[in-house]
Amino acid sequence: MSRFRLFCRALGVSFGLAAACVSLPAFAGDPVAVTFAANSVWAQEIGNLTHSDSSLDYTVAIAAGKTLQLNLLTRNPNVRFRVEDRTNDKLLLDSRKTGESTWTLPNAPAATYAIHVYIDPAAIPSGDTAKYALQVGQYGAEDMQVPTSAVTFEAGKPWAQQAVVLSPGATAHNFTVAIAAGMTVKINLISDNPRLYFKVTDQTHDKALVDTSTTGANTWTESVATATNYVIQVYLDPSATPSGQTRFTLQVGQYPSANTQPAGATTAAAASTPSM
């Protein structure tokens, strides 16, 4: 083989390696695939935008008939997001034009959706960082059943307590409790969220008893004439859009109606998830 051909072949290999090296950074810009943990309809991605890295991309596969919901949580009003139906090549939203931070697509067609979170580089000085959380939800009617927990009492203890966390998108949690005749039932809701309420239903006699959204109290008491099964629903104000998890503690007490309330219940507020 002549030296010229050897030189050409070596030159070709060199160009090939150079091209390969140039293409490697493209992998850094590949979109993040959003996945959901088992038995969860929500996923959350945390990101940072800068002057030089002013956008991040995500993809999520949504089954037919589900609702797709996106919440963009950030302190920087210049952070926006764009949504595209990648399967059908259709732009669905650009929040730069609408100003939305929450977006919902009911009864979504089966598709892969692309979410582009971005900031105008001119809106963020070099050296600054815009932090955000992107919450992605996919749920159908079957996923939105209100979970129910049974309240039981330990022997010799008049109070039972349950601490619960409502995930983003969840709006309520039910509790059931059986109270014997001649007892007094008392319920305390402890939370630092002023838009969290509870309502009580006498399931045995099919009767609504109280709704604290109208009473303004976070406690309720009743003397029980006959053995009764109660349903307690702790719920968020429907007009409220929670920006994250909502924590609360429900205390249920039972004691003989002739007695004074026994000690043991606390009134300390339940901690909420800190804001970003």
N, C-alpha and C positions, 0 to 999 in steps of 0.2 A: 504494500500500500504506500502511496507517495506521501511525502511529508505534508503536502498541501491538503490531501484528504484527511490525514490525521489531525491537522490543525482545524479544519472545518468541523470535524466530528467533535473535537474537544471544545470548540467554540459553541457548538450546538448544545452540548451537555451543560456548559457554563450558563448559557441563556436559560436553559430549562430549569436549572437549580435556582437561578435568580428569580425567575417567574414564580416558582413554587414558594420561595421565601416571601415575595411580595404578596401572594395571595393569603398567607397565613393570618394576618390581622383581621381578615374578613370574618373569621370564626368568632371574634370577640363581639361582633355586632349581631350574631344570631339571636333571634327572639327567644325569650324564656317561655318554656311550656308550663302553663299553670295547671296544677293537678290538685285533686281534692283528697283529703284524708278519708279513711273509711268512716261511713255514717255521718259525714259532714257535708253540708251544702255550701260551705264558704271556704275560700282560700284567701290568703293575704300575702302580698309581695311588698317588700320594703325597698325603696330605691333612693338614689341621690343623683341630682343633676347639677352640672357645673357649666361654666362658660364654654369649655372645650368639649365636654361630653353632655350635650344638651338634650338628649332623648334616650329612651329605652323602649324596647318592644317586647310584647307578650302575645302569646297565642293561647286560645282555650277552645276545646272541642265541646260543643253543647248538643245534647240529645234533642230530638224533635219534641215539641210540646212543652219544653221547660221554659221557665222565665230566666232570662239572663239579667243580672243586676250588677252594676259597677258603682263603687263609691271611691272617689279620689279624695284622700285626706291629706291636707298640707296647710302649712301656715303661709306659704308663698302664693299670692293670688295670681301670679304669672304662670304657674304650672297648669298645663292643659292636657286633655287627652282626646284622641281620635279613635273611632271604632270603625272597623271595616269587616264586612262579611266576605272572608277570603274565598269561600267556596263559590259564591255567586258574584264575586268581584263587584261589590256594592259598598259605597261609603255610607255609613249609617249616622255618624255624628262627628262633629268637630266642636268641642266645648269652647274653643276660641270665639266661635260665632254665637253660641247659645248661652255661654256663661254657666253651664251646669257643672255641678260637682258630683251629682248622682244621676244615673241613667238606667232605665229599665226597658227591656224588650220582652213583652209578654208573648207566650206561645211561639217561641223562637223556632225557626226551621233548623233542622239538623245541619250544622255547618261548623267550620273552624273560623273563629273570630279573632281578628288581629287588633290589639290595643296598643296604641302608640302614645306614650306619655312624653311630653316635651315642654321645653321652655325656649322662648326666643333668646338666643345668646346675648342680644343687646340688652336684655332685661336683667341680666345677672352679671355682676362684675367678676373679673378674673380673681380667683381665690375664694369666692363665696360658694356655698353649697345649698341647694334647695332640696330638702328632705320631703319624702311623701310616703304614704301607704296606699296601695291599690287593693281594694277588697273586691273579690269576684265571687258572685253567687250564682248558683244554678239550682232551681227548685221547681217542683210541680205541686199540685194540690196535695198529693200524697205525702210530700215532704214537710208540709206546714201543719201537721197535726200537733196540737199542743201537748207537750210531754206531761205526764202525771206522776207524782211521787206520793207514797202513802206515809202519813205521819203516825208514828207509834211512840209509846211511852215506856221507858224503862221502869222496872218495878221500884216503887217507892219514890219516884221522881215525877213531880207534877208538871214539869216543863219539857217540851221537845223543841229542838232547834234544827233548822236545815239552812245551810248556806248554798246559794245557787248563783251561777253565772249565766246570763242570757247572752248568747253569741250574737255578733252583728247580724241583723235581719230577723232574729227571733223576737217575738213581741210578748210572749206570755208563758207562764208555767203554772200548772194546776197541782193542788195538793188535796188529798182526801184524809179525813179524820173521823173516827167514830167516838162519840161522847155519850156516856151513860146518863140515865135519868137522875135528877137531883144534883147534877154537877153544874158548875159554871165554866164556860169556855171563854178564854181570852186569847186574842190574836194581836201580835205586834209585828209590824213591818219595819225593818231597819235598813235604810239606804240613804245615800247622799244625793240620789237623783230625785228632784222634786216632781218629776212627771211619771213616777212609778206609783201605782195604786194597787189595791186589792178589793175584790168583791167576794161575798160569801153567799152560797146557796144552800138552803136546807134541802138536801137531796131526798130525804125520807118523805117530806111533805111537799116537795116540788115548789119551793117558795124562795124567792130572792130576798135576802135579809139586809144587806148593806153594800154600798159601793163608795169607797173612800174618795173617789174623784168628785163626789157631790158633798160629802161630809167634811172633807178637808183634814180629817184625822188620820193618823197612821196606826191606830189601835182600835179594837172593838171588843165588846164583852156582851155575853148573853147567858141568862140562866136557862138550863135545859130541863124542861118539864118531863119529856119522854125521850127515850134513847133515840139519838139522831145521828145520821151520817151527813157530814158537811163536805162541800167542795169549796175550796179557797182558790181563787185565781188571782195570781199576781201578774199585772200587765202594765205595759207602757202605754202612755197616751198615744192614741192612733195618729195624731198629728205630729208626733215627735219622730225625728229621724236620728236614731242613735249613731254616734260616730265611732263606736267601738263596743266593747263588752259592757254589760250592765250587771253589777254585782249587788246582791241583797241577801239579807238574812230574815227568815220567817220564824217567829217564835209562836208556839201554840201551848197554852196552859190549860189544865183542867184541875178543878179542886171542888170540894163540897160547897154547895151554894151558901150554907150557913157559916162557912169559914171566911176569914179574910184572905186576900191574895197571898200565896206563899212567895217567899223570896226565891231568887234564882234567875230571874230574867234580867238581861242587860239592856241598856239603851244606847250602847255605843254604835255609831254609824258604821255601816259596812263600807269598806274602801272601794272606790271605783277605779277603773283602769285609767292611769294617768294619760293626759293628752300628749300628743307628739310635741 
